[in-house]
Amino acid sequence: MRIENSGVSSQGSAGNGTSSSVKSVETNGNGVASSVRNGSAKPDTGSNSSSFTMLAPPTPKPSYFGHDREEITRIAIQSLVDLGYHRAAAVLEEESEYTLESPEVSEFRTAVLKGQWSKAEELLFGLEINKDYDVNTLLFYMRQQKFLELLEAREVSKALQVLRTELTPLNQSVEKLHSLSSLMMCLDAEDLKSWAGWDGAAGLSRQHLLSELSSKWTPKIPLNVKQAQISKCLYHNTANSPSLYSDHKCDRNQFPLATVQVLKDHSDEVWFVQFSNDGTRLATSSKDNTVIIWDLEGFEPIHIFKEHLNHVTCVKWSPDDTRLLSCSTDTKAKLWDTRTGECIRTLAAHTDWVSSCAWAPDGLTFVTGSVDREMILWDLDGRDIHRWAGSRIYDLVITPDGQRLAAICTQQKLHVYNFVTREKEYELSLDCELTCISVSKDSRHLLINMSPGEQEAHLPDIETGEVVLLDIETAEVIRRFSGQKQRKYMIRNCFGGADENFVVSGSEDSNVYIWHKENGTLVETLPGHAGMVNCVAWNPANPHMFASAGDDHDVRMWAYDFPNDPPLPNMLRRR
């Protein structure tokens, strides 16, 4: 499918693998880029001396069976934390002088344990707090401790000031505030501890407070050895974690690199493919005006839908796989029953070709997008619930958590909406044609195909497109994947493999491109099609199968081809 000429002059290019420049970000969201920093080993400070004699350098600690001793110790500490053995982890940190905490976390911990409440509050705002928790809740815990300690020290007027000016404005539970105020009637420190069920500043109360706070803000540090192994393994296509006791490397022969079937029932260019959510069927749409649903056990058509009057641009399965949406250049979308093959209804509210569609996670509503400058939210009865206007839409997605709607348009922009409130969160302008958008299963990342487009067609060296991984919360570019050819046409991408370890894209040079998502390495370039590869889709239930569709009228099924391997499912064997 050819990219529509938007008439927008481009200020830059995604060609030659270079990054596209961001022109503007307009946002009313509160997205914040997050990072996790591991602390460094505590320095050996040596001993104090009033003379000027040079201290001998510290004796290096021996390695552990040839491995870095610090790395092994950090793995042990993290493992103890993951298993819940926090005291053992603390002892090992103290004895080894290695810590998993950043300097900021360590400073905050010290301030809490020493009762330095003003400093602790200041440091709290520099920590990365889990987005599920309100900062005011954490402040309430700390100020409650401060209030109790003042009462314990019989500084009643100061405690009352904390209650009125520090705790009350946090808008926490009124019941909690009443309980705290009643403690001011306690006669002495022992009476206070008894009534509050609290063991005092000299007891374990500060440690308990720190433990409660840590559960809300301490970022979980990944087991770096496993992550490093996965990142280095180009063909890691399993959800199972690698062993810590052996080097990890997945066999290339078990990666889906072979065409195991070619589906040839379309009579013109195939523009879209998508697997059913249970992985047993495949839907394809074509320039020949038809939609075909295939059975993947026998690779035979189950239904052929011929009711569209023009090219079919897109198809999407409902979450329960009982319905299928199709979009067409005939300005209509259709809703099909995938069990009977019946057309349930035709949606005819758009005035130009319908480019894309997406289901809400509950399966009760869906959105269609068109180059008529509207996206429409529908219910299953075909009622028009809401419209977003203003942009000529190429492609759209709804995040699996149902929180956001994201779309790309002919004006080289990404639009992100709150799907619950239907308000726009931000708009991101890019200096390239945007032809496809996909969303990760965890709803955190968007994958966008970018093309230099018509404006650079006169430049012979500009022919390489780019696939960009974006953080949907912050609009930050996480990674870029380069190599596939894309200049004039709509090329589609997808996440693929177990745990979505891969990024896949079609290409104008007749190849399928596969990259490692974590390190950006080009894993494979797969030939096979005789024309442009328009779309790719990975089987969500089977990490060893994906499909590609091309201008050669073919749909190619890819799997690993081990004809003598007994565990290989029948549906993956070469026929």
C-alpha positions, -999 to +999 in steps of 0.1 A: +000+000+000+015+033-011+020+061+015-004+090+009+014+122+000+007+144+030+022+175+015+043+180+047+079+190+041+103+169+061+130+185+082+150+154+086+153+117+078+153+083+093+174+072+064+208+054+066+200+042+101+201+077+116+177+088+142+147+110+135+147+143+153+118+151+176+102+184+166+078+189+196+061+172+225+029+187+239+018+169+270-005+173+300+007+140+314+031+134+343+054+109+326+088+107+341+117+087+326+128+061+351+161+045+357+176+021+382+211+026+395+231+000+413+254+013+440+291+009+437+313-009+462+321+011+494+356+025+492+384+012+514+392+044+533+423+030+549+434+044+583+439+079+596+475+091+601+491+124+611+523+116+592+529+118+555+539+082+550+523+067+519+497+040+526+503+006+510+477-002+483+450-025+495+455-062+488+432-072+459+406-097+469+409-131+451+385-140+424+359-167+428+366-196+405+378-170+379+347-148+382+346-113+395+341-115+433+320-083+434+295-096+408+291-130+425+285-112+459+259-089+443+241-119+429+241-135+463+227-103+479+200-099+453+191-136+456+187-133+494+165-102+489+144-119+463+139-149+486+129-126+515+160-130+536+165-093+542+186-096+574+209-121+558+213-098+528+221-069+552+248-089+570+264-099+537+263-063+525+280-052+557+306-080+557+315-078+520+313-039+518+292-042+486+257-027+484+228-028+460+217+006+470+224+039+452+240+067+473+206+084+474+189+054+488+216+048+513+215+084+525+177+082+529+180+050+549+205+067+573+182+097+577+152+076+586+172+054+611+186+085+627+153+103+629+164+132+606+129+138+593+134+170+574+163+155+555+145+123+549+115+141+534+138+161+511+155+129+500+122+111+495+113+133+465+145+122+448+137+085+449+118+065+423+085+057+439+063+030+426+036+047+405+009+027+423+016+046+455+010+082+464+039+102+478+015+117+504+010+082+518+047+077+524+050+112+539+021+103+563+041+072+575+072+093+582+053+122+599+033+098+620+066+084+633+079+119+639+046+127+658+049+096+680+085+103+688+077+139+699+049+126+722+073+100+736+098+128+744+068+148+760+071+176+735+034+179+732+032+213+716+055+203+688+036+171+683+003+190+681+020+213+655+030+183+634-006+169+636-022+201+625+002+215+599+020+184+585-003+153+589-037+168+583-029+185+550-019+151+535-056+142+532-052+107+545-078+088+566-097+109+590-100+079+613-062+077+614-060+113+624-085+109+651-066+079+665-034+099+665-050+129+682-064+106+709-028+095+718-021+130+731-041+120+762-015+094+772+001+101+806+036+090+798+058+072+772+049+037+784+012+045+782+018+059+747+036+027+735+008+005+750-020+025+733-003+029+700+012-006+698+045+010+692+079+003+707+094+038+707+123+056+689+149+034+706+131+002+696+125-013+661+099+013+650+122+031+627+134-002+611+097-011+607+090+022+591+119+019+567+108-016+557+073-003+550+087+026+529+111+004+511+083-019+498+068+012+480+099+028+466+128+005+464+132-005+427+138-042+421+172-047+407+173-074+381+195-104+383+222-090+360+237-123+351+205-136+337+197-104+319+232-102+304+229-138+291+195-131+275+208-099+260+238-116+245+218-146+232+205-136+197+181-165+194+166-165+230+130-175+222+118-190+255+101-176+285+123-197+308+152-180+325+187-193+318+205-213+344+231-195+366+252-226+366+261-228+329+267-206+299+235-199+280+230-200+243+199-208+223+203-230+192+197-211+159+181-242+144+152-239+168+144-203+157+117-199+130+138-193+100+122-217+075+092-212+053+070-242+062+040-233+041+030-208+015-007-197+014-017-188-022-054-182-022-053-144-026-052-131-062-036-097-055-012-081-030-017-092+006-017-062+029-024-075+064-021-106+085-030-113+121-032-145+142-061-153+165-053-148+201-054-186+208-029-190+179-050-216+160-062-194+131-048-167+108-067-138+092-054-122+060-067-092+039-058-082+004-060-058-024-082-084-041-111-071-018-112-103+003-105-115+038-096-151+045-096-170+078-072-199+078-070-230+099-034-235+109-035-272+116-042-279+079-034-245+064-068-245+047-093-216+044-122-217+068-140-186+056-135-163+026-153-129+030-160-112-003-185-084+007-161-054+006-163-035-026-126-024-026-092-032-011-091-045+025-065-026+045-067-042+079-082-070+100-083-074+138-095-103+160-117-096+190-102-106+224-122-138+225-117-146+188-154-148+181-155-117+159-133-101+133-131-065+122-121-056+086-114-021+072-115-012+035-108+016+010-146+014+002-150+037+033-166+009+053-156-014+082-173-047+087-179-069+118-178-107+111-187-138+131-156-160+129-175-191+137-203-189+111-187-165+086-216-142+088-213-104+084-228-092+116-230-055+105-215-029+082-202+003+097-206+031+072-199+064+091-165+072+075-163+093+044-129+082+031-110+049+032-108+032+066-072+025+074-071+007+107-090-006+137-084-019+173-104-037+200-108-025+236-095-053+259-131-060+272-142-069+237-173-047+240-161-017+220-136-010+192-122+020+173-118+026+136-095+051+120-097+068+086-080+093+065-112+113+067-097+129+098-117+109+123-114+080+147-147+065+159-154+045+190-182+019+184-201-007+205-210-041+193-244-029+182-228-005+158-236+026+178-212+056+174-201+063+210-173+089+205-152+106+179-117+120+178-113+145+150-085+164+133-059+139+119-058+117+088-051+083+105-028+057+091-028+032+120-039+030+157-037+007+187-053+004+221-030-007+250-038-041+265-045-025+298-072-003+282-057+029+294-045+045+262-053+049+225-023+057+202-025+067+166-002+079+138-013+102+110-003+115+076+011+147+092+040+127+107+026+128+142+020+104+170-012+111+190-017+095+225-051+097+242-063+086+276-088+059+265-108+062+297-113+100+297-109+103+259-086+133+264-054+138+245-023+133+266+003+144+242+012+148+205+047+140+192+059+154+158+085+134+139+104+143+107+094+111+089+065+093+073+049+070+100+034+038+085+027+014+113+022+013+151+023-017+175+020-019+212+037-043+237+018-067+259+027-048+290+013-016+275+046+002+281+061+005+246+051+015+211+068+003+180+067+026+150+078+022+114+093+054+099+101+061+063+120+089+046+089+093+024+083+111-009+102+143+001+135+125+000+127+103-031+152+123-052+181+114-028+195+080-039+212+073-006+180+077+014+163+043+012+167+028+047+137+030+070+138+027+107+117+010+134+116+030+167+108+017+202+091+044+223+082+046+260+044+054+258+046+072+292+073+096+284+075+096+246+112+088+250+130+069+223+143+037+239+159+020+209+162+022+171+163-007+146+177+000+112+183-020+080+150-026+063+142-007+031+112+016+032+106+047+011+071+049-005+049+023+009+032+012+042+054-014+058+041-030+091+060-043+121+053-064+152+068-076+185+077-113+184+089-144+202+086-155+238+083-124+261+084-103+230+122-106+227+122-096+191+112-068+167+101-078+132+094-058+101+086-062+065+106-044+038+104-031+003+134-053-007+113-085-004+130-095+029+118-100+065+140-083+091+143-096+127+161-077+155+169-085+191+147-061+211+171-056+241+203-049+222+191-038+188+212-063+169+199-074+135+194-112+141+182-123+107+173-111+072+150-136+056+144-138+019+116-157+003+090-133-010+091-123-047+079-088-040+076-062-012+068-076+023+039-055+036+031-070+070+044-095+096+026-111+126+039-134+153+018-162+167+008-151+203+004-187+215+034-202+197+068-184+199+081-206+171+058-194+143+052-161+125+037-150+092+045-125+065+025-111+036+037-097+003+029-080-030+036-115-046+001-125-034+016-149-009+014-154+028+045-173+041+044-193+073+077-194+091+088-219+118+119-239+127+123-269+104+135-300+123+118-328+105+134-355+127+127-337+160+098-356+177+086-326+199+079-305+168+041-299+165+024-312+134+013-277+125+049-266+122+062-295+100+071-288+064+044-301+040 
